[in-house]
Amino acid sequence: MATTLTREQQRQNTPDRPKPGGRPGAVGGHRNWLAGVAGWLWLVVVVVPIYWIVITSFKEQSSYYITNPFAPPAEPTLGNYGMVIEAGFIGYFVNSLIVTLGAVIPAVLVAFMASYAIVRSRTGWFLRSVNSLFLMGLAIPLQATIIPVYLIIIRLHLYDSLLGMILPSIAFAIPLSVLVLSNFIRDVPKELFESMRMDGATEWATLWRLAFPLTRPAVVTVAIYNALTIWNGFLLPLILTQSPEKRTLPLALWAFQGQYSVNVPAILASVVLTTLPILVLYAIGRRQLLSGLTAGFGK
């Protein structure tokens, strides 16, 4: 009898095991069909255009209009890519690379140091005013300031130059970068800063030896976001440049569309070549980017 009661007590105290064949994460033992269908629909929406762009870039212009748009090319060709490269794609790529790196690196460095000063400052009112000024920059869109920016670039004699595109790009990248980085630096425990100060470290050493390693995911996230924004920027190159030698890739795509108004495969080949650097950048900083985007969820 005692043995029977013991087994019944053990059976009551033992949590119910999942039924055989049940999927982990299923709510109430039922599959979430709605989420699964929505996920597959979103995958189709994303993959189908990419598939069409890639296969069309390998088709000949003569066969594009007489074949199924979603059918793979019967005779793939690299002629479209050669045509785009011969049309000056390399020069446009170099211009975009110079503008992107020339704007992202100073913007991230300035934003990181400004964020550290805003969070760790003991003076108070001045840097709080500077922080409010940065936040006001988030409320002003680029389109609303394009005419003043144009006039300033003209007065500085920087029109139709890469530097004329780099300086406004830095200015528009700093506000959001300061907002993101200051929040990450504020989450660093104050005890770590106090221990660095007791060890005799200067503010400069604390900045680069403590704050930077702990906020590296946020720095990488901000850098990638700004790089994608500047790389895909169209308005500033359109307004601040005139000569074809100073065009960047987004503006070059627009020029390709005018030059090859009926050559869809050539235009899509230029789109593929423009997207490749973005994919490489994401592959390099994928882990740091995901860490920066999900860092706040574990707190």
C-alpha positions in Angstrom: 0.0 0.0 0.0 2.8 2.3 0.8 4.5 1.5 -2.4 1.3 2.3 -4.3 0.8 5.6 -2.6 4.4 6.5 -3.3 4.0 5.8 -7.0 0.8 7.8 -7.1 2.5 10.7 -5.4 5.4 10.5 -7.7 3.0 10.5 -10.7 1.2 13.5 -9.4 4.5 15.4 -8.8 6.0 14.5 -12.1 5.3 17.2 -14.8 3.4 16.1 -17.9 5.7 15.0 -20.7 5.0 16.3 -24.2 3.1 13.9 -26.4 5.1 11.9 -28.9 5.2 13.6 -32.3 4.6 17.0 -30.8 6.7 19.8 -32.2 8.8 21.9 -29.8 7.5 25.4 -29.4 3.9 24.5 -30.5 1.4 26.5 -28.6 -1.0 24.2 -26.7 0.2 21.2 -28.7 -1.1 22.8 -31.9 1.0 24.1 -34.8 0.9 27.8 -35.6 -0.4 27.5 -39.1 -1.1 31.2 -39.5 2.5 32.2 -38.7 3.8 29.5 -41.0 1.7 30.6 -43.9 2.6 34.3 -43.3 6.3 33.3 -43.2 6.2 31.4 -46.5 4.3 34.3 -48.2 6.9 36.8 -47.0 9.7 34.5 -48.3 8.0 34.3 -51.7 7.6 38.1 -51.8 11.3 38.5 -51.1 12.8 35.7 -53.2 10.8 36.0 -56.4 12.0 39.5 -57.3 15.6 38.6 -56.5 15.3 35.4 -58.6 13.8 37.4 -61.5 16.6 40.1 -61.4 19.4 37.5 -61.3 18.1 35.3 -64.1 17.2 38.2 -66.3 20.7 39.7 -66.0 22.0 36.6 -67.8 19.5 36.8 -70.7 20.1 38.4 -74.0 18.1 41.5 -75.0 16.7 39.7 -78.1 15.3 36.8 -76.1 14.0 38.7 -73.1 10.7 39.8 -74.7 9.9 36.4 -76.3 10.5 34.1 -73.4 8.8 33.5 -70.1 10.1 36.2 -67.7 10.5 33.7 -64.9 12.1 30.9 -67.0 15.9 30.5 -66.6 17.9 31.6 -69.7 18.4 28.8 -72.3 21.8 30.3 -73.1 23.2 32.3 -70.2 25.5 35.2 -71.2 27.8 37.6 -69.4 27.5 40.2 -72.1 25.2 42.4 -70.0 27.8 42.6 -67.3 30.6 43.4 -69.8 28.4 46.1 -71.3 27.8 47.7 -67.9 31.5 47.5 -66.9 32.5 49.1 -70.2 30.0 51.9 -69.6 32.0 53.1 -66.6 30.7 51.0 -63.8 34.2 50.7 -62.2 34.5 54.5 -61.9 31.0 54.8 -60.4 31.8 52.0 -57.9 35.0 53.8 -56.8 33.1 57.1 -56.3 30.5 55.3 -54.2 33.2 53.6 -52.1 35.1 56.8 -51.5 31.9 58.7 -50.5 30.7 55.9 -48.2 34.0 55.3 -46.4 34.8 59.0 -46.3 31.4 59.7 -44.6 30.9 56.6 -42.4 34.3 56.6 -40.7 34.3 60.2 -39.5 30.6 60.1 -38.6 30.9 57.0 -36.5 34.1 58.3 -34.7 32.6 61.7 -34.0 29.3 60.2 -32.9 31.0 57.7 -30.6 33.2 60.3 -28.9 30.2 62.7 -28.6 28.1 60.0 -27.1 30.7 59.2 -24.5 31.1 62.8 -23.6 27.3 63.2 -23.3 26.9 60.2 -21.0 30.0 60.6 -18.9 30.2 64.5 -18.7 30.1 66.1 -15.3 29.4 69.6 -16.6 25.8 68.9 -17.5 23.9 71.7 -19.2 26.2 72.3 -22.2 26.4 68.7 -23.4 22.7 68.2 -22.7 22.1 71.1 -25.0 24.3 69.5 -27.6 22.4 66.2 -27.3 19.1 68.1 -27.8 20.6 69.6 -30.9 21.5 66.2 -32.2 18.0 65.0 -31.5 16.5 67.9 -33.4 18.5 66.8 -36.4 16.5 63.6 -36.5 13.3 65.6 -37.0 14.6 67.4 -40.1 14.5 65.3 -43.3 17.1 65.5 -46.0 14.6 66.7 -48.5 13.7 69.8 -46.4 17.3 71.0 -46.3 18.5 70.1 -49.8 18.3 73.8 -51.0 20.3 75.2 -48.1 22.8 72.4 -48.4 23.1 73.1 -52.1 23.8 76.8 -51.5 26.4 76.1 -48.8 28.2 73.7 -51.1 28.2 76.3 -53.8 29.6 78.9 -51.4 32.4 76.5 -50.3 33.3 75.8 -54.0 32.7 72.1 -53.5 30.0 71.6 -56.1 30.5 68.6 -58.4 33.1 67.0 -56.1 33.1 64.0 -53.9 33.9 66.1 -50.8 30.7 68.0 -51.5 28.8 64.8 -51.0 30.8 63.5 -48.1 30.3 66.5 -45.8 26.5 66.6 -45.9 26.4 62.8 -45.5 28.5 63.1 -42.3 26.1 65.7 -41.0 23.0 63.6 -41.6 24.6 60.4 -40.2 25.7 61.8 -36.8 22.3 62.5 -35.1 21.0 58.9 -35.3 24.4 57.5 -34.5 24.7 59.6 -31.3 21.2 58.5 -30.2 22.0 54.8 -30.6 25.5 54.9 -29.2 24.7 57.1 -26.2 22.0 54.6 -25.1 24.5 51.7 -25.3 27.2 53.6 -23.4 24.6 54.5 -20.8 24.0 50.8 -20.2 27.6 50.2 -19.3 27.8 49.7 -15.5 29.1 52.8 -13.7 31.3 50.6 -11.5 33.5 49.8 -14.5 34.1 53.4 -15.2 34.9 54.1 -11.5 37.3 51.2 -11.4 39.1 52.5 -14.4 39.4 55.9 -12.8 40.7 54.4 -9.6 43.4 52.6 -11.6 44.6 55.9 -12.9 43.2 55.6 -16.5 42.5 58.8 -18.4 39.2 59.6 -20.0 40.8 58.8 -23.4 42.0 55.4 -22.2 38.6 54.7 -20.7 36.9 55.6 -23.9 38.9 53.2 -26.1 39.8 50.4 -23.6 36.4 50.1 -21.8 33.6 51.8 -23.6 34.6 50.9 -27.2 35.0 47.1 -26.6 31.7 46.9 -24.7 29.7 48.9 -27.3 31.4 47.4 -30.4 28.2 45.7 -31.6 26.4 49.0 -31.5 29.3 50.7 -33.3 29.2 48.1 -36.1 25.4 48.3 -36.3 25.6 52.1 -36.7 28.4 51.8 -39.2 26.5 49.3 -41.4 23.3 51.2 -41.3 25.0 54.5 -42.3 27.0 52.7 -45.0 23.8 51.3 -46.5 22.1 54.6 -46.3 24.9 56.5 -48.0 25.6 53.8 -50.5 22.0 53.8 -51.7 21.7 57.6 -51.5 20.3 59.2 -54.6 19.3 62.8 -53.8 22.6 64.2 -52.7 24.6 62.9 -55.8 21.7 64.1 -58.0 21.8 67.7 -56.7 25.4 68.1 -55.8 27.1 66.7 -58.9 26.9 67.4 -62.6 29.7 65.7 -64.5 29.5 61.9 -65.2 32.9 61.4 -63.6 31.5 62.2 -60.2 28.5 60.0 -60.3 27.9 57.3 -57.7 26.2 54.0 -58.3 22.6 54.9 -57.6 22.8 57.9 -60.0 24.6 55.7 -62.5 21.7 53.2 -62.4 19.5 56.1 -63.4 21.8 57.0 -66.2 21.9 53.3 -67.3 18.2 53.4 -67.5 18.3 56.3 -69.8 21.1 54.9 -71.9 19.6 51.4 -72.1 15.9 52.4 -72.1 14.8 49.1 -73.6 17.7 46.9 -72.5 16.2 45.5 -69.3 18.9 42.7 -68.9 21.7 45.4 -68.9 19.9 47.5 -66.3 19.4 44.4 -64.0 23.0 43.4 -64.5 24.0 46.8 -63.1 21.6 46.3 -60.2 23.2 42.9 -59.4 26.7 44.5 -59.4 25.5 47.3 -57.2 24.0 44.9 -54.7 27.1 42.7 -54.3 29.1 45.0 -52.1 26.1 45.3 -49.7 25.9 41.5 -49.5 29.6 41.3 -48.8 29.3 44.0 -46.1 26.4 42.1 -44.4 28.3 38.8 -44.6 31.3 40.4 -42.8 29.4 42.2 -40.1 26.5 39.8 -39.7 27.3 38.6 -36.2 28.1 42.1 -34.9 25.0 43.5 -36.5 22.7 40.9 -35.0 24.3 41.4 -31.6 23.8 45.1 -31.8 20.1 44.7 -32.9 19.3 42.2 -30.2 21.4 43.5 -27.3 18.5 45.2 -25.6 16.3 42.2 -25.5 18.3 40.3 -22.9 18.1 43.0 -20.3 
